[in-house]
Amino acid sequence: MKKVTHQRVKFDKVMDFSIIEKLGREEKYSSQVDEYTVPFIKTASSELRGAEEILTNTVVIHFYPNSSDLFRKVTKKINGKEVESLYDPKVKFVLEEIGKLAGQFGTARIMIEGHTDSSMRGSAPASLVKELAGDRAEAVKRALAAQFDLDPDQFNTVGIGWDRPADDDDPSNHAKNRRVEVKIFPAEAIN
């Protein structure tokens, strides 16, 4: 029996817009403006700093060491066979969770902060670690914009690196520290 997979189809792929386009050319409707879509202007992350966020959601995406690839695959031996799987099998679920948040707070600004573990402290420059953390946050932003057809300018990203461990009492817990934090700011937060 063949497995049937269902894929979501965007509304505009099944809707015939020719009638709406035709109406748009008529004088009566041609001056109508879409007041429901909010255009986002690219904003520096520093403009959000200090503003009161609506929500902070800590999500953990396990990145392959020294990688920002969300969908990195690894080969594991299972029952004597080599099987290829995602390094973090929950990554699609986590992205969906963040996408739902973005949908719930449609006009809000979303800050994605990338964090790393401190396993390379003392042997890697902090600037490279922050760059990796920033690349991880950017990877999440790109995946969200593509998967959910969101405006990339709604998101800001920043690489924190190892400066803020998830648990100050256990800064060596590398799995907890390789994470992304998503902060939601009201649209009015931008100066």
C-alpha positions in Angstrom: 0.0 0.0 0.0 1.4 3.4 -1.0 1.6 6.0 1.7 -0.3 9.1 0.9 1.2 12.4 2.1 -0.7 15.6 2.3 0.9 18.9 1.7 -0.7 22.3 2.5 -1.7 24.3 -0.5 -1.7 28.1 -0.2 -5.1 29.7 -0.7 -3.9 31.7 -3.7 -3.0 28.4 -5.5 -6.6 27.2 -5.5 -8.5 30.4 -5.7 -9.3 32.0 -9.1 -8.4 35.6 -8.7 -9.4 36.6 -12.2 -12.8 37.8 -11.0 -11.2 39.9 -8.3 -8.7 41.4 -10.8 -11.6 42.2 -13.1 -13.5 44.0 -10.3 -10.3 45.9 -9.5 -10.3 47.4 -12.9 -13.8 48.8 -12.5 -14.0 52.5 -11.4 -16.2 51.6 -8.4 -13.5 49.3 -6.9 -10.3 50.6 -8.3 -9.6 53.0 -5.4 -10.0 50.3 -2.8 -6.9 49.8 -0.6 -5.8 46.7 1.4 -5.9 48.0 5.0 -5.3 44.6 6.5 -1.8 44.0 5.4 0.8 45.6 7.6 4.1 46.5 5.8 7.1 46.0 7.9 10.1 48.2 7.6 13.5 46.8 8.2 14.5 47.8 11.8 17.7 47.6 13.7 17.7 45.2 16.6 19.0 48.0 18.8 15.7 49.9 18.3 13.9 47.1 20.2 16.4 46.8 23.0 15.0 48.2 26.3 11.4 47.9 25.1 9.0 45.7 27.1 8.3 42.5 25.3 4.9 40.9 25.2 6.2 37.4 25.3 9.5 35.5 25.5 9.5 31.9 24.4 12.6 29.8 24.8 12.8 27.0 22.3 15.6 24.5 21.9 16.8 23.6 18.5 19.8 21.2 18.7 22.3 22.4 16.2 25.1 20.2 15.0 28.3 21.4 16.6 29.7 24.5 14.8 26.8 24.5 12.4 23.8 26.7 11.7 22.1 24.2 9.4 18.6 23.6 10.8 18.1 20.5 8.7 21.5 18.9 9.1 21.3 15.1 8.7 23.5 12.6 10.4 24.0 8.9 9.9 23.2 6.6 12.9 23.4 2.8 13.3 20.0 1.4 14.2 19.7 -2.4 14.4 22.9 -2.8 12.5 21.8 -0.6 9.6 23.0 2.9 8.8 20.0 5.3 8.9 20.1 8.9 7.9 18.0 11.3 10.1 17.8 14.9 11.1 20.3 15.8 13.8 17.3 17.4 15.7 14.2 15.4 14.7 12.0 18.0 16.4 13.1 21.0 14.3 10.0 21.1 12.1 7.8 21.0 15.2 9.7 23.9 16.8 9.6 26.0 13.6 5.8 25.4 13.5 5.5 26.5 17.1 7.3 29.7 16.3 5.3 30.2 13.2 2.1 29.9 15.1 3.4 32.6 17.6 4.1 34.9 14.6 0.6 34.4 13.3 -1.0 35.1 16.7 0.9 38.4 17.0 0.6 39.5 13.4 1.7 43.1 13.6 4.3 42.6 16.4 8.0 42.6 16.0 9.8 39.3 16.6 13.3 39.1 17.9 15.2 35.8 17.4 18.2 35.5 19.7 20.7 32.8 18.9 22.7 31.2 21.8 25.6 28.8 21.9 27.2 26.6 24.4 30.5 27.5 26.0 32.3 24.3 25.0 34.8 26.4 22.9 35.4 29.0 25.6 39.1 29.8 25.7 39.9 28.3 22.3 37.6 30.2 20.0 37.2 33.9 19.8 34.0 35.3 21.3 33.3 37.2 18.0 33.2 33.9 16.0 30.9 32.4 18.6 28.5 35.4 18.4 28.7 35.1 14.6 27.6 31.4 14.8 24.8 32.3 17.2 23.7 35.0 14.8 23.8 32.6 11.8 21.6 30.2 13.8 19.1 32.9 14.5 19.2 33.9 10.8 18.6 30.3 9.7 15.5 30.2 11.9 14.3 33.5 10.4 14.8 32.3 6.8 13.0 29.0 7.5 10.0 30.8 9.1 9.7 33.4 6.3 9.8 30.6 3.7 7.6 28.1 5.4 4.9 30.4 6.6 5.2 33.1 3.9 6.0 35.8 6.5 7.7 39.1 5.8 11.4 38.7 6.8 11.4 42.4 7.9 9.1 41.5 10.7 12.0 39.6 12.3 15.2 40.8 13.9 18.0 38.5 14.7 21.0 38.8 17.1 23.7 36.4 18.1 24.2 36.4 21.9 26.7 33.5 21.9 27.6 32.0 25.3 27.1 35.2 27.3 23.7 34.2 28.7 23.5 30.6 29.6 20.0 29.1 30.0 20.8 28.0 33.6 23.4 30.1 35.5 23.7 27.2 38.0 24.7 24.8 35.2 26.5 26.8 32.5 28.2 23.6 31.2 24.8 22.0 30.1 25.6 22.4 26.4 22.3 21.0 25.2 20.3 23.7 27.2 22.5 26.5 26.0 22.3 25.7 22.3 19.0 27.4 21.9 17.0 30.1 20.2 14.9 32.6 22.2 12.0 34.3 20.5 10.8 37.6 21.9 7.6 39.3 20.8 7.5 43.1 20.9 4.5 45.3 20.2 4.6 47.3 17.0 4.7 50.5 19.1 8.1 49.4 20.6 10.0 50.8 17.7 11.4 54.3 18.3 
